[in-house]
């Protein structure tokens, strides 16, 4: 009987994750990490797509002046002073297709300190994270969480259990309706942590915001190859194509064939959406790529 139950559970997980893989009109964008003046209302929103703002970042550290880990007690670290509960309520009221989630972790605290995943124990981190994030999500009227830890002082099993138990609890209590992860391919620490999380809790994760811009500069065909590679790693999950608007040469830019790659993936029924890093950088270019990306998805 136990063997049958285990097999059934595995089949359910495989079914759920497989069902996620299909074309989507989902557009997501990180916002708030680098600019103290950016507003949600600055970003153009196409009513014919599902639009997710991703606040960057909430981090379980103390402060910018003397950052130290807090074992799951999260604080808002987005630079913009304009991203307030009032602005979030206003943008969601104006655009019914908009949802707002908060990303956890990120690369660094300010410019000088790495943001490490550093739990004292699974139990204490999960308890603190549930409490602090529940309050934050309610205060800001958020819809979900995104996991973007990139540095670790723990093993993959601990990361998997902490994040998996956090998502499980927040979903069961109705605090969140969206959960996503933001891995990238380093052939080592980052991938091993996220793949362990996916193996154990992939059925709870809605979207994979894969950071394709973390690769060296690549061609259209290479982008499609890497996309298919990560689709296999993340077992039928909804994988989003991505690029960075910060002027870096990593990945594949819209100028060099990004939308051609997306068209190929869309024709193969594989495109789970598009996300951009980040609105802060796009503002100085008039959000041209945001408009283009949403128009492509809506077509």
SULPEBEL-V175241 format. One record per residue. N is the residue number from 1. RES is the residue in one letter. PHI is phi as a letter, one per 30 degrees, with the letter a starting at -180 (999 if undefined). Layout:
((N/RES/PHI) (N/RES/PHI))
This chain:
((1/X/999) (2/X/d) (3/X/d) (4/X/d) (5/X/d) (6/X/d) (7/X/d) (8/X/d) (9/X/d) (10/X/d) (11/X/d) (12/X/d) (13/X/d) (14/X/d) (15/X/d) (16/X/d) (17/X/d) (18/X/d) (19/X/d) (20/X/d) (21/X/d) (22/X/a) (23/X/d) (24/X/b) (25/X/c) (26/X/d) (27/X/c) (28/X/b) (29/X/b) (30/X/d) (31/X/a) (32/X/j) (33/X/d) (34/X/b) (35/X/c) (36/X/d) (37/X/c) (38/X/d) (39/X/b) (40/X/e) (41/X/d) (42/X/d) (43/X/d) (44/X/d) (45/X/b) (46/X/d) (47/X/d) (48/X/c) (49/X/b) (50/X/d) (51/X/c) (52/X/c) (53/X/d) (54/X/c) (55/X/d) (56/X/c) (57/X/b) (58/X/c) (59/X/b) (60/X/d) (61/X/b) (62/X/d) (63/X/a) (64/X/d) (65/X/d) (66/X/b) (67/X/d) (68/X/b) (69/X/d) (70/X/c) (71/X/h) (72/X/j) (73/X/c) (74/X/d) (75/X/b) (76/X/d) (77/X/b) (78/X/d) (79/X/d) (80/X/d) (81/X/d) (82/X/c) (83/X/d) (84/X/c) (85/X/e) (86/X/d) (87/X/d) (88/X/d) (89/X/d) (90/X/d) (91/X/d) (92/X/d) (93/X/d) (94/X/d) (95/X/b) (96/X/d) (97/X/d) (98/X/c) (99/X/b) (100/X/b) (101/X/b) (102/X/c) (103/X/c) (104/X/c) (105/X/j) (106/X/i) (107/X/d) (108/X/a) (109/X/c) (110/X/i) (111/X/c) (112/X/c) (113/X/b) (114/X/d) (115/X/c) (116/X/c) (117/X/d) (118/X/b) (119/X/d) (120/X/d) (121/X/a) (122/X/d) (123/X/d) (124/X/d) (125/X/d) (126/X/d) (127/X/d) (128/X/d) (129/X/d) (130/X/e) (131/X/d) (132/X/d) (133/X/d) (134/X/e) (135/X/d) (136/X/d) (137/X/d) (138/X/d) (139/X/d) (140/X/c) (141/X/h) (142/X/c) (143/X/c) (144/X/a) (145/X/b) (146/X/b) (147/X/c) (148/X/b) (149/X/d) (150/X/b) (151/X/b) (152/X/b) (153/X/c) (154/X/a) (155/X/c) (156/X/e) (157/X/d) (158/X/d) (159/X/e) (160/X/e) (161/X/d) (162/X/d) (163/X/d) (164/X/d) (165/X/d) (166/X/d) (167/X/d) (168/X/e) (169/X/d) (170/X/d) (171/X/d) (172/X/d) (173/X/d) (174/X/i) (175/X/d) (176/X/b) (177/X/c) (178/X/b) (179/X/b) (180/X/b) (181/X/b) (182/X/b) (183/X/d) (184/X/b) (185/X/c) (186/X/c) (187/X/h) (188/X/a) (189/X/e) (190/X/d) (191/X/d) (192/X/d) (193/X/d) (194/X/d) (195/X/d) (196/X/d) (197/X/d) (198/X/d) (199/X/e) (200/X/c) (201/X/b) (202/X/e) (203/X/d) (204/X/c) (205/X/c) (206/X/d) (207/X/b) (208/X/c) (209/X/d) (210/X/d) (211/X/d) (212/X/d) (213/X/d) (214/X/d) (215/X/d) (216/X/d) (217/X/e) (218/X/b) (219/X/c) (220/X/e) (221/X/d) (222/X/d) (223/X/e) (224/X/d) (225/X/d) (226/X/d) (227/X/e) (228/X/d) (229/X/d) (230/X/d) (231/X/d) (232/X/d) (233/X/d) (234/X/c) (235/X/h) (236/X/i) (237/X/d) (238/X/d) (239/X/c) (240/X/c) (241/X/d) (242/X/a) (243/X/b) (244/X/c) (245/X/c) (246/X/d) (247/X/i) (248/X/d) (249/X/c) (250/X/d) (251/X/i) (252/X/b) (253/X/d) (254/X/e) (255/X/d) (256/X/c) (257/X/k) (258/X/e) (259/X/d) (260/X/d) (261/X/d) (262/X/d) (263/X/d) (264/X/d) (265/X/d) (266/X/d) (267/X/d) (268/X/c) (269/X/h) (270/X/b) (271/X/d) (272/X/d) (273/X/k) (274/X/b) (275/X/b) (276/X/b) (277/X/c) (278/X/b) (279/X/d) (280/X/e) (281/X/d) (282/X/d) (283/X/e) (284/X/d) (285/X/c) (286/X/i) (287/X/h) (288/X/e) (289/X/d) (290/X/d) (291/X/d) (292/X/d) (293/X/d) (294/X/d) (295/X/d) (296/X/d) (297/X/d) (298/X/d) (299/X/d))
